[in-house]
């Protein structure tokens, strides 16, 4: 007999709800304008890449099909975000030596989407839902995990572009 949705929620380990609370707080902190160090700007995308890669590993392993779908999700979404020029308004504040990052609700939405997907995959696997045996299940979920990470990677690229480099483009010698 398939458990009712309420049972899936009440039988989840307690740490899952602590994680959800932490993600909510982190997402809310991203919704306000703030100054961010170079290091802090790169930590979140790296952590999200590792979290989604671990979710992939635990759910499906790192075989060629799930890993390939994950990598395509990361690369495709990050590329689309960079090409779209999102997010806008990130600027280097030389006086503070930090990035000025406008607040956004997108990180909160992404944290909640990753949480919901991981929870749903875990629940479906735990109850042996027939969908988990479908040949498209692993690559679709893997691609989604990758796409969520790609959002954070694309955002990090915008931050990276706003950071000053040691050698400015105007200082690069011309070879014409």
C-alpha positions in Angstrom: 0.0 0.0 0.0 1.3 3.4 -0.9 1.7 5.8 2.0 -0.4 9.0 2.1 1.5 12.2 1.4 1.1 13.2 5.0 3.0 10.0 6.0 5.8 10.9 3.7 6.2 14.2 5.4 5.8 13.0 9.0 8.2 10.0 8.5 11.0 12.2 7.0 14.0 12.5 9.3 14.1 15.5 11.6 17.3 16.8 10.0 15.4 17.3 6.7 13.3 20.1 8.3 16.4 21.7 9.8 17.9 21.7 6.4 14.7 23.3 4.9 14.8 26.0 7.6 18.5 26.7 6.8 17.7 27.0 3.1 14.8 29.3 3.8 17.1 31.6 5.9 19.9 31.5 3.3 17.4 32.2 0.5 15.9 35.1 2.5 19.4 36.6 3.1 19.9 36.6 -0.7 16.8 38.7 -1.2 18.4 41.8 0.1 21.1 44.0 -1.4 24.5 43.3 0.2 28.2 43.5 -0.2 30.0 40.2 -0.9 33.6 39.3 -0.8 35.3 37.6 -3.8 35.5 34.4 -1.8 31.9 34.4 -0.6 30.7 35.1 -4.1 32.2 31.8 -5.3 31.3 29.6 -2.3 27.6 29.2 -2.9 27.9 28.1 -6.6 30.6 25.6 -5.6 28.5 24.3 -2.7 25.4 24.0 -4.9 27.4 22.1 -7.6 28.7 19.7 -4.9 25.2 19.3 -3.4 23.6 18.5 -6.7 26.4 16.2 -7.7 26.0 14.3 -4.4 22.2 14.1 -4.9 22.9 12.6 -8.4 25.4 10.1 -6.9 23.1 9.0 -4.2 20.1 8.7 -6.4 21.5 7.3 -9.6 25.2 6.9 -9.4 27.7 8.7 -11.6 27.3 6.6 -14.7 27.6 8.1 -18.2 23.8 8.8 -18.7 22.9 10.4 -15.4 26.3 12.3 -15.2 26.0 13.4 -18.8 22.4 14.7 -18.3 23.6 16.5 -15.1 26.5 18.1 -16.9 24.3 19.2 -19.8 21.9 20.7 -17.3 24.7 22.6 -15.6 26.3 23.8 -18.8 23.1 24.6 -20.7 21.5 26.7 -17.9 24.8 28.5 -16.9 25.3 29.4 -20.6 21.8 30.6 -21.1 22.0 32.8 -18.0 25.3 34.3 -19.1 24.0 34.9 -22.6 20.9 36.5 -21.2 22.9 38.9 -19.1 21.3 37.9 -15.8 21.6 39.0 -13.1 22.1 42.7 -13.8 23.2 45.3 -11.3 26.2 43.5 -9.9 29.1 45.9 -9.5 32.5 46.1 -7.9 32.8 48.5 -5.1 36.5 49.5 -5.0 36.0 51.5 -1.8 34.8 48.4 0.0 36.8 45.9 -1.9 33.6 43.9 -2.4 30.9 43.1 -4.9 27.6 45.0 -4.6 25.0 42.4 -5.3 21.3 43.4 -5.6 18.8 41.3 -3.8 17.0 38.5 -5.6 14.3 36.0 -4.8 15.7 33.6 -7.4 18.2 31.9 -5.0 15.3 31.2 -2.5 13.2 29.8 -5.3 16.1 27.6 -6.5 16.9 26.4 -2.9 13.2 25.4 -2.5 13.1 23.7 -5.9 16.2 21.7 -5.2 14.8 20.7 -1.8 11.5 19.7 -3.3 13.0 17.7 -6.1 15.4 15.9 -3.8 12.6 15.2 -1.3 10.3 13.9 -4.1 13.0 11.7 -5.6 13.8 10.3 -2.1 10.2 9.7 -1.3 9.4 8.1 -4.7 12.5 5.8 -4.4 11.6 4.9 -0.8 8.1 3.8 -1.7 9.1 2.1 -4.9 7.0 4.4 -7.1 6.7 3.0 -10.6 8.0 6.2 -12.1 11.5 5.5 -10.7 11.8 2.5 -13.0 11.0 4.5 -16.2 14.1 4.9 -18.4 13.7 8.7 -18.6 13.5 9.1 -14.8 17.2 9.3 -14.1 18.3 11.5 -17.0 15.4 13.9 -16.4 16.0 14.3 -12.7 19.7 14.4 -13.3 19.2 17.2 -15.8 17.1 19.1 -13.4 19.7 18.8 -10.6 22.2 20.1 -13.1 20.0 23.0 -14.3 19.5 24.2 -10.7 23.2 24.3 -10.2 23.7 26.0 -13.5 21.6 28.9 -12.2 24.1 29.4 -9.4 27.0 29.0 -11.7 25.6 31.5 -14.2 25.1 34.0 -11.4 28.7 33.4 -10.2 29.9 34.2 -13.8 28.1 37.5 -13.6 29.8 38.2 -10.3 33.2 37.1 -11.7 32.8 39.4 -14.6 32.2 42.3 -12.3 35.4 41.7 -10.3 38.5 43.6 -11.3 41.3 41.4 -12.6 45.0 42.0 -11.9 45.5 42.8 -15.5 42.9 45.1 -17.0 41.9 44.6 -20.7 43.2 48.1 -21.5 46.7 46.9 -20.3 46.8 43.8 -22.6 49.3 44.5 -25.4 47.9 44.5 -28.9 49.4 42.2 -31.4 48.2 44.0 -34.6 
